[in-house]
Amino acid sequence: MPRVQRLVLDVLKPHQPNVLEFARAIAALGSGYRVEIRVVEVDEQTETLQVFIEGEALDFEAIDEVIGENGASLHSIDEVSVTGD
């Protein structure tokens, strides 16, 4: 079965949780998940983020769920890397 190994996501989130807590929540989803976040824009209520996630087999559905649980919304998948078995 093909495995997702890299995602670059465009995410809009409120100021809380902060970016560090948000990254930790995503990284906690899987052993070996590596999360990097770049803040692209900040306004009064929200932050626009570019979220880079790497791992051997990323669970996109779980990542999307954690994004929502933290009050954020996924705007787009900007990049994806998938490998086959």
DSSP file (Angstrom, degrees, kcal/mol; ACC not computed):
  #  RESIDUE AA STRUCTURE BP1 BP2  ACC     N-H-->O    O-->H-N    N-H-->O    O-->H-N    TCO  KAPPA ALPHA  PHI   PSI    X-CA   Y-CA   Z-CA
    1    1 A M              0   0    0      0, 0.0    82,-0.1     0, 0.0     0, 0.0   0.000 360.0 360.0 360.0 135.4    0.0    0.0    0.0
    2    2 A P        -     0   0    0      0, 0.0     2,-0.4     0, 0.0    82,-0.3  -0.290 360.0-146.3 -61.1 144.7    1.4    3.5   -0.8
    3    3 A R  E     -A   83   0A   0     80,-3.6    80,-2.8    56,-0.0     2,-0.5  -0.948   9.0-131.9-119.9 134.4    2.6    5.5    2.1
    4    4 A V  E     +A   82   0A   0     54,-0.5    54,-3.3    -2,-0.4    78,-0.2  -0.726  30.9 168.3 -80.6 124.0    2.5    9.3    2.6
    5    5 A Q  E     +     0   0A   0     76,-3.2    50,-1.9    -2,-0.5     2,-0.3   0.588  60.5  27.0-113.9 -16.0    6.0   10.5    3.7
    6    6 A R  E     +AB  81  54A   0     75,-1.4    75,-2.2    48,-0.2     2,-0.4  -0.978  56.7 178.8-151.7 135.8    5.7   14.2    3.3
    7    7 A L  E     -AB  80  53A   0     46,-2.5    46,-2.7    -2,-0.3     2,-0.5  -0.995  11.7-164.6-132.9 141.7    3.0   16.8    3.5
    8    8 A V  E     -AB  79  52A   0     71,-2.3    70,-2.6    -2,-0.4    71,-1.4  -0.985  23.0-173.0-122.8 118.4    3.1   20.6    3.2
    9    9 A L  E     -AB  77  51A   0     42,-2.8    42,-2.9    -2,-0.5     2,-0.6  -0.867  26.1-140.7-118.1 144.2   -0.2   22.1    4.4
   10   10 A D  E     +AB  76  50A   0     66,-2.6    65,-3.0    -2,-0.4    66,-1.3  -0.924  36.0 178.8 -99.2 116.3   -1.6   25.6    4.4
   11   11 A V  E     -AB  74  49A   0     38,-2.4    38,-3.5    -2,-0.6     2,-0.5  -0.949  25.2-155.6-127.8 139.3   -3.4   26.0    7.7
   12   12 A L  E     +AB  73  48A   0     61,-2.5    61,-2.7    -2,-0.4    36,-0.2  -0.970  27.9 166.9-111.1 124.7   -5.3   28.9    9.4
   13   13 A K  E     - B   0  47A   0     34,-2.5    34,-3.0    -2,-0.5    59,-0.2  -0.950  36.7-107.4-136.5 156.0   -5.3   28.7   13.2
   14   14 A P  E     - B   0  46A   0      0, 0.0    32,-0.2     0, 0.0    31,-0.1  -0.273  45.0-100.3 -70.1 168.9   -6.2   31.0   16.1
   15   15 A H  S    S+     0   0    0     30,-1.0     4,-0.1    29,-0.1    31,-0.1   0.808  95.5  92.7 -63.5 -28.9   -3.3   32.4   18.2
   16   16 A Q  S    S+     0   0    0      2,-0.1     2,-0.2    55,-0.1    -1,-0.1  -0.960  71.0  41.7-115.7 133.1   -4.0   29.7   20.9
   17   17 A P  S    S-     0   0    0      0, 0.0    53,-0.0     0, 0.0    -4,-0.0   0.520 101.1-126.2 -69.7 159.4   -2.7   27.1   21.0
   18   18 A N     >  -     0   0    0     -2,-0.2     4,-2.4     1,-0.1     5,-0.2  -0.198  26.1 -97.4 -71.9 171.6    0.7   28.6   20.1
   19   19 A V  H  > S+     0   0    0      1,-0.2     4,-2.6     2,-0.2     5,-0.2   0.853 122.5  53.6 -61.3 -37.7    2.8   27.2   17.3
   20   20 A L  H  > S+     0   0    0      2,-0.2     4,-2.3     1,-0.2    -1,-0.2   0.937 111.3  44.9 -63.7 -46.8    4.9   25.1   19.5
   21   21 A E  H  > S+     0   0    0      1,-0.2     4,-2.1     2,-0.2    -2,-0.2   0.893 113.1  52.1 -63.3 -39.5    1.9   23.4   21.1
   22   22 A F  H  X S+     0   0    0     -4,-2.4     4,-1.7     2,-0.2    -2,-0.2   0.920 110.1  47.8 -62.8 -45.2    0.3   22.9   17.7
   23   23 A A  H  X S+     0   0    0     -4,-2.6     4,-2.7     1,-0.2    -2,-0.2   0.899 110.9  51.7 -62.9 -41.4    3.5   21.3   16.3
   24   24 A R  H  X S+     0   0    0     -4,-2.3     4,-2.0     1,-0.2    -1,-0.2   0.890 105.9  54.7 -63.6 -39.0    3.7   19.0   19.3
   25   25 A A  H  < S+     0   0    0     -4,-2.1     4,-0.2     1,-0.2    -1,-0.2   0.896 112.8  42.6 -62.3 -40.1    0.1   17.9   18.9
   26   26 A I  H >< S+     0   0    0     -4,-1.7     3,-1.7     1,-0.2     4,-0.3   0.927 113.2  51.7 -70.9 -45.2    0.8   16.8   15.3
   27   27 A A  H >< S+     0   0    0     -4,-2.7     3,-1.1     1,-0.3     6,-0.4   0.806  99.7  65.1 -62.9 -29.4    4.1   15.2   16.1
   28   28 A A  T 3< S+     0   0    0     -4,-2.0    -1,-0.3     1,-0.2    -2,-0.2   0.605  83.8  79.1 -69.6 -10.5    2.5   13.1   18.9
   29   29 A L  T <  S+     0   0    0     -3,-1.7     2,-0.3    -4,-0.2    -1,-0.2   0.770 103.5  12.6 -70.7 -25.9    0.4   11.3   16.3
   30   30 A G  S X  S-     0   0    0     -3,-1.1     3,-1.8    -4,-0.3     2,-0.3  -0.999  79.5-100.5-155.2 147.8    3.2    9.0   15.2
   31   31 A S  T 3  S+     0   0    0     -2,-0.3    25,-0.3     1,-0.3    -3,-0.1  -0.498 110.7  15.4 -64.8 127.4    6.6    7.7   16.1
   32   32 A G  T 3  S+     0   0    0      1,-0.3    -1,-0.3    -2,-0.3     2,-0.2   0.497  83.8 151.8  86.3   3.5    9.1    9.5   14.0
   33   33 A Y    <   -     0   0    0     -3,-1.8     2,-0.5    -6,-0.4    -1,-0.3  -0.519  28.8-159.9 -66.5 132.2    6.8   12.3   12.8
   34   34 A R  E     -C   54   0A   0     20,-3.0    20,-2.6    -2,-0.2     2,-0.4  -0.977   8.7-170.0-115.7 124.7    8.9   15.4   12.1
   35   35 A V  E     +C   53   0A   0     -2,-0.5     2,-0.4    18,-0.2    18,-0.2  -0.959  10.5 177.3-122.6 130.1    7.0   18.7   12.1
   36   36 A E  E     -C   52   0A   0     16,-2.8    16,-3.5    -2,-0.4     2,-0.4  -0.997  10.1-164.8-127.9 135.0    8.2   22.1   11.0
   37   37 A I  E     -C   51   0A   0     -2,-0.4     2,-0.5    14,-0.2    14,-0.2  -0.978   6.9-166.4-126.3 133.3    6.0   25.2   11.0
   38   38 A R  E     -C   50   0A   0     12,-2.6    12,-2.7    -2,-0.4     2,-0.6  -0.976  19.8-137.3-115.7 123.0    6.5   28.5    9.2
   39   39 A V  E     +C   49   0A   0     -2,-0.5    10,-0.2    10,-0.2     3,-0.1  -0.712  25.6 175.9 -80.2 120.0    4.3   31.4   10.2
   40   40 A V  E     +     0   0A   0      8,-2.9     2,-0.3    -2,-0.6     9,-0.2   0.827  62.2   2.1 -94.2 -38.6    3.4   33.1    7.0
   41   41 A E  E     -C   48   0A   0      7,-1.4     7,-2.9     2,-0.0     2,-0.4  -0.996  56.3-161.0-153.7 145.1    1.0   35.8    8.2
   42   42 A V  E     +C   47   0A   0     -2,-0.3     5,-0.2     5,-0.2     2,-0.2  -0.996  16.2 166.5-129.3 133.1   -0.4   37.1   11.5
   43   43 A D        -     0   0    0      3,-2.7    -2,-0.0    -2,-0.4     0, 0.0  -0.643  54.9 -74.1-128.0-166.8   -3.6   39.2   12.0
   44   44 A E  S    S+     0   0    0     -2,-0.2   -29,-0.1     1,-0.2     3,-0.0   0.876 125.3  14.5 -58.5 -42.1   -5.7   40.1   15.0
   45   45 A Q  S    S+     0   0    0    -31,-0.1   -30,-1.0     1,-0.1     2,-0.3   0.685 122.9  33.4-108.5 -24.0   -7.4   36.7   15.5
   46   46 A T  E     -B   14   0A   0    -32,-0.2    -3,-2.7   -31,-0.1     2,-0.4  -0.800  53.8-139.8-137.3 169.8   -5.4   34.2   13.4
   47   47 A E  E     -BC  13  42A   0    -34,-3.0   -34,-2.5    -2,-0.3     2,-0.5  -0.998  16.9-141.9-129.7 135.4   -2.1   32.9   12.0
   48   48 A T  E     -BC  12  41A   0     -7,-2.9    -8,-2.9    -2,-0.4    -7,-1.4  -0.878  29.6-169.8 -96.3 127.3   -1.6   31.5    8.6
   49   49 A L  E     -BC  11  39A   0    -38,-3.5   -38,-2.4    -2,-0.5     2,-0.6  -0.870  28.4-148.0-121.7 148.7    0.9   28.6    8.7
   50   50 A Q  E     -BC  10  38A   0    -12,-2.7   -12,-2.6    -2,-0.3     2,-0.5  -0.981  28.3-161.7-109.0 115.8    2.8   26.5    6.3
   51   51 A V  E     -BC   9  37A   0    -42,-2.9   -42,-2.8    -2,-0.6     2,-0.5  -0.886   8.3-165.9-109.5 121.0    3.1   23.1    8.0
   52   52 A F  E     -BC   8  36A   0    -16,-3.5   -16,-2.8    -2,-0.5     2,-0.4  -0.918  10.4-179.6-106.2 124.3    5.7   20.6    6.9
   53   53 A I  E     +BC   7  35A   0    -46,-2.7   -46,-2.5    -2,-0.5     2,-0.3  -0.991   1.8 178.6-129.0 131.0    5.3   17.1    8.1
   54   54 A E  E     +BC   6  34A   0    -20,-2.6   -20,-3.0    -2,-0.4     2,-0.3  -0.964  16.7 126.5-130.6 148.9    7.6   14.1    7.4
   55   55 A G        -     0   0    0    -50,-1.9     3,-0.4    -2,-0.3   -22,-0.1  -0.951  64.5 -91.2 178.5 173.0    7.5   10.5    8.5
   56   56 A E  S    S+     0   0    0    -25,-0.3     2,-0.2    -2,-0.3    -1,-0.1   0.865 116.0   5.0 -70.3 -36.8    7.6    6.9    7.2
   57   57 A A  S    S-     0   0    0    -52,-0.1    -1,-0.3   -54,-0.1   -52,-0.2  -0.661  78.0-160.1-152.1  87.5    3.8    6.6    7.0
   58   58 A L        -     0   0    0    -54,-3.3     2,-0.9    -3,-0.4   -54,-0.5  -0.461  13.6-139.6 -74.4 140.4    1.8    9.7    7.8
   59   59 A D     >  -     0   0    0      1,-0.2     4,-2.2    -2,-0.2     3,-0.2  -0.822  18.6-174.3 -99.9  94.1   -1.8    9.3    8.8
   60   60 A F  H  > S+     0   0    0     -2,-0.9     4,-2.9     1,-0.2     5,-0.2   0.886  81.2  54.2 -59.7 -41.6   -3.5   12.2    6.9
   61   61 A E  H  > S+     0   0    0      1,-0.2     4,-2.0     2,-0.2    -1,-0.2   0.909 110.6  46.0 -61.7 -42.0   -6.9   11.7    8.5
   62   62 A A  H  > S+     0   0    0      2,-0.2     4,-2.3     1,-0.2    -1,-0.2   0.881 112.7  51.0 -67.1 -38.2   -5.5   11.8   12.0
   63   63 A I  H  X S+     0   0    0     -4,-2.2     4,-2.2     2,-0.2    -2,-0.2   0.934 110.4  48.8 -63.5 -46.4   -3.5   14.9   11.1
   64   64 A D  H  X S+     0   0    0     -4,-2.9     4,-2.0     1,-0.2    -2,-0.2   0.886 110.7  51.8 -60.9 -39.5   -6.6   16.6    9.7
   65   65 A E  H  X S+     0   0    0     -4,-2.0     4,-2.5    -5,-0.2    -1,-0.2   0.916 109.3  48.5 -64.2 -44.4   -8.5   15.7   12.9
   66   66 A V  H  X S+     0   0    0     -4,-2.3     4,-1.3     2,-0.2     6,-0.2   0.876 107.7  56.2 -65.1 -37.2   -5.8   17.2   15.2
   67   67 A I  H ><>S+     0   0    0     -4,-2.2     5,-2.1     1,-0.2     3,-0.6   0.952 111.6  43.0 -57.5 -49.4   -5.8   20.3   13.1
   68   68 A G  H ><5S+     0   0    0     -4,-2.0     3,-1.9     1,-0.2    -2,-0.2   0.875 108.1  58.2 -64.6 -39.6   -9.6   20.7   13.7
   69   69 A E  H 3<5S+     0   0    0     -4,-2.5    -1,-0.2     1,-0.3    -2,-0.2   0.750 103.9  54.4 -62.8 -23.4   -9.3   19.8   17.4
   70   70 A N  T <<5S-     0   0    0     -4,-1.3    -1,-0.3    -3,-0.6    -2,-0.2   0.200 123.4-104.1 -96.6  15.3   -7.0   22.7   17.9
   71   71 A G  T < 5S+     0   0    0     -3,-1.9    -3,-0.2     1,-0.3     2,-0.2   0.590  82.9 122.0  78.4  10.8   -9.4   25.2   16.3
   72   72 A A      < -     0   0    0     -5,-2.1     2,-0.4    -6,-0.2    -1,-0.3  -0.521  50.3-141.7-102.0 169.5   -7.6   25.4   13.0
   73   73 A S  E     -A   12   0A   0    -61,-2.7   -61,-2.5    -2,-0.2     2,-0.6  -0.997  14.7-125.7-135.3 140.8   -8.7   24.7    9.5
   74   74 A L  E     +A   11   0A   0     -2,-0.4   -63,-0.2   -63,-0.2     3,-0.1  -0.728  24.5 179.7 -82.7 118.6   -6.9   23.1    6.6
   75   75 A H  E     -     0   0A   0    -65,-3.0     2,-0.3    -2,-0.6   -64,-0.2   0.869  61.4 -22.4 -86.7 -41.7   -6.9   25.4    3.6
   76   76 A S  E     -A   10   0A   0    -66,-1.3   -66,-2.6     0, 0.0     2,-0.7  -0.993  49.2-117.2-163.9 158.3   -5.0   23.3    1.1
   77   77 A I  E     +A    9   0A   0     -2,-0.3   -68,-0.2   -68,-0.2     3,-0.1  -0.927  33.4 179.1 -97.7 111.2   -2.5   20.5    0.6
   78   78 A D  E     +     0   0A   0    -70,-2.6     2,-0.3    -2,-0.7   -69,-0.2   0.707  63.5   9.1 -90.6 -21.8    0.3   22.3   -1.1
   79   79 A E  E     -A    8   0A   0    -71,-1.4   -71,-2.3     2,-0.0     2,-0.3  -0.980  60.8-177.8-157.4 145.2    2.7   19.4   -1.5
   80   80 A V  E     -A    7   0A   0     -2,-0.3     2,-0.4   -73,-0.2   -73,-0.2  -0.996   9.3-163.5-146.4 143.7    2.6   15.6   -1.0
   81   81 A S  E     +A    6   0A   0    -75,-2.2   -76,-3.2    -2,-0.3   -75,-1.4  -0.990  15.4 178.4-129.4 123.2    5.2   12.8   -1.3
   82   82 A V  E     -A    4   0A   0     -2,-0.4     2,-0.4   -78,-0.2   -78,-0.2  -0.970   8.9-163.8-126.9 137.8    4.0    9.2   -1.5
   83   83 A T  E     -A    3   0A   0    -80,-2.8   -80,-3.6    -2,-0.4     2,-0.2  -0.931  13.0-136.4-120.0 148.1    6.0    6.0   -1.9
   84   84 A G              0   0    0     -2,-0.4     0, 0.0   -82,-0.3     0, 0.0  -0.492 360.0 360.0 -93.0 168.2    4.7    2.6   -3.0
   85   85 A D              0   0    0     -2,-0.2    -1,-0.1     0, 0.0    -2,-0.0   0.461 360.0 360.0 -79.7 360.0    5.7   -0.7   -1.4
